[in-house]
């Protein structure tokens, strides 16, 4: 499995109940209501290199901190979330 698409509609989603998917490289989870991410996401998605969280409900940088456990992550989209632009730029420069 290389690509995973999730669609939820209007419910809030918490990415906590994730099973290990060794070969998943891309997750497109745009237009959902994601609010939190499992702190151990890197253990479950070791080869994830692209994550699209466009138009979610991510508000604070603390909520995306678990993404630092993804060893192969190269592309992250946080467009249309309520994070402030200057704070996102600082975080991306710090982690790259």
Secondary structure as GFF3:
##gff-version 3
##sequence-region A 1 96
A	DSSP	beta_strand	3	5	.	.	.	ID=ss1
A	DSSP	beta_strand	12	15	.	.	.	ID=ss2
A	DSSP	beta_strand	26	28	.	.	.	ID=ss3
A	DSSP	beta_strand	33	37	.	.	.	ID=ss4
A	DSSP	alpha_helix	41	44	.	.	.	ID=ss5
A	DSSP	beta_strand	50	52	.	.	.	ID=ss6
A	DSSP	three_ten_helix	61	69	.	.	.	ID=ss7
A	DSSP	beta_strand	75	77	.	.	.	ID=ss8
A	DSSP	alpha_helix	85	95	.	.	.	ID=ss9
###
